[in-house]
Amino acid sequence: MPTPERESSPISATDKIAALALTPISRQIEARLDAYVDLLVQWQTKTNLVASSTMPQLWTRHIADSLQLLTLAPNAKRWADFGSGGGFPGVVLACALAGVEDARVDLIERNAKKAAFLREAVRVTASPGVIHLMDIGDYVDRVEDRIDCVTARALAPLQVLLGFAEPFVTKGATALFLKGQDVEAELTEATKYWNIKPRIHSSCTGGQGWIVELDHIERRDRPQAKQAWRGA
Ligand SMILES: C[S@@+](CC[C@H](N)C(=O)[O-])C[C@H]1O[C@@H](n2cnc3c(N)ncnc32)[C@H](O)[C@@H]1O
């Protein structure tokens, strides 16, 4: 059931209905997301988890924006979300994957307060999220498990994200990056350093959001890349 509109709550029931129409989910997932939203509203008063101005559109702007990634990687079970912050998309994905056999979302966040929030969020939602309080670079160096899908939202320019994602994509992962209106300029810049074959999807939430999907990332200064260029 949609959350009733309450004067004291920054969450809009109308916005939630709009989000559920964009990205339909089961009652069980909705209940988990409700618990997550309640927690986020509590913590938002003491920790800046999302821009406060976006709270009335939390369901469309943050939750539906995160959920739509599942349609691009419907079979992915092992996810890694770089710079999870308040949990977008990582906690939302973990809520949606709860109950899926072997599903797990690694959430990498270097800010201790945010990591504490993320831990509480996966606890109250009983979701398969694992919090890594560390720098993304350290996670990339340490993790040897197979990852099916890596994600990032509002973290860094594309050329930087490609560096984090490359070791996983080389081993078969898909990268899904949620980007804003500057996506074209970011792609132009990134292709100076990387050979990539991106697929660009417009966000189902409208506005100027885009999803950059990649299953091939290769550093341009690699010896084999230079050889290919010389041979051309
Ligand atoms: C702007 S927030 C975005 C959070 C979330 N992805 C979202 O879309 O709402 C970026 C987050 O990434 C974290 N972060 C930035 N660089 C990082 C790094 N190198 N390693 C781990 N976390 C990082 C920050 O602490 C911050 O919480």
The ligand as a Tripos MOL2 file, in Angstrom:
@<TRIPOS>MOLECULE
LIG
   27    29     1     0     0
SMALL
NO_CHARGES

@<TRIPOS>ATOM
      1 C1         27.9600   11.8680   -4.2970 C.3       1 LIG1
      2 S1         27.9230   10.4240   -3.3440 S.3       1 LIG1
      3 C2         26.8350    9.3900   -4.2820 C.3       1 LIG1
      4 C3         26.2550    8.3100   -3.4380 C.3       1 LIG1
      5 C4         25.2610    7.3780   -4.1360 C.3       1 LIG1
      6 N1         25.9210    6.5420   -5.1270 N.3       1 LIG1
      7 C5         24.1120    8.1400   -4.7600 C.2       1 LIG1
      8 O1         23.9830    8.1640   -5.9810 O.co2     1 LIG1
      9 O2         23.3470    8.7350   -4.0070 O.co2     1 LIG1
     10 C6         29.4880    9.6430   -3.6460 C.3       1 LIG1
     11 C7         29.8690    8.6680   -2.5400 C.3       1 LIG1
     12 O3         31.0400    7.9630   -2.9360 O.3       1 LIG1
     13 C8         31.9490    7.8780   -1.8470 C.3       1 LIG1
     14 N2         33.2800    7.8100   -2.4350 N.ar      1 LIG1
     15 C9         33.8880    8.7320   -3.2360 C.ar      1 LIG1
     16 N3         35.1020    8.2970   -3.6190 N.ar      1 LIG1
     17 C10        35.2720    7.0660   -3.0480 C.ar      1 LIG1
     18 C11        36.3300    6.1120   -3.0690 C.ar      1 LIG1
     19 N4         37.4530    6.3390   -3.7620 N.pl3     1 LIG1
     20 N5         36.1810    4.9780   -2.3700 N.ar      1 LIG1
     21 C12        35.0220    4.7350   -1.6700 C.ar      1 LIG1
     22 N6         34.0050    5.6060   -1.6170 N.ar      1 LIG1
     23 C13        34.1160    6.7500   -2.2910 C.ar      1 LIG1
     24 C14        31.6860    9.1560   -1.0380 C.3       1 LIG1
     25 O4         32.0590    8.9920    0.3160 O.3       1 LIG1
     26 C15        30.1900    9.3540   -1.2250 C.3       1 LIG1
     27 O5         29.4680    8.7390   -0.1910 O.3       1 LIG1
@<TRIPOS>BOND
     1     1     2 1
     2     2     3 1
     3     2    10 1
     4     3     4 1
     5     4     5 1
     6     5     6 1
     7     5     7 1
     8     7     8 2
     9     7     9 1
    10    10    11 1
    11    11    12 1
    12    11    26 1
    13    12    13 1
    14    13    14 1
    15    13    24 1
    16    14    15 ar
    17    14    23 ar
    18    15    16 ar
    19    16    17 ar
    20    17    18 ar
    21    17    23 ar
    22    18    19 1
    23    18    20 ar
    24    20    21 ar
    25    21    22 ar
    26    22    23 ar
    27    24    25 1
    28    24    26 1
    29    26    27 1
@<TRIPOS>SUBSTRUCTURE
     1 LIG1         1 GROUP 0 **** ****
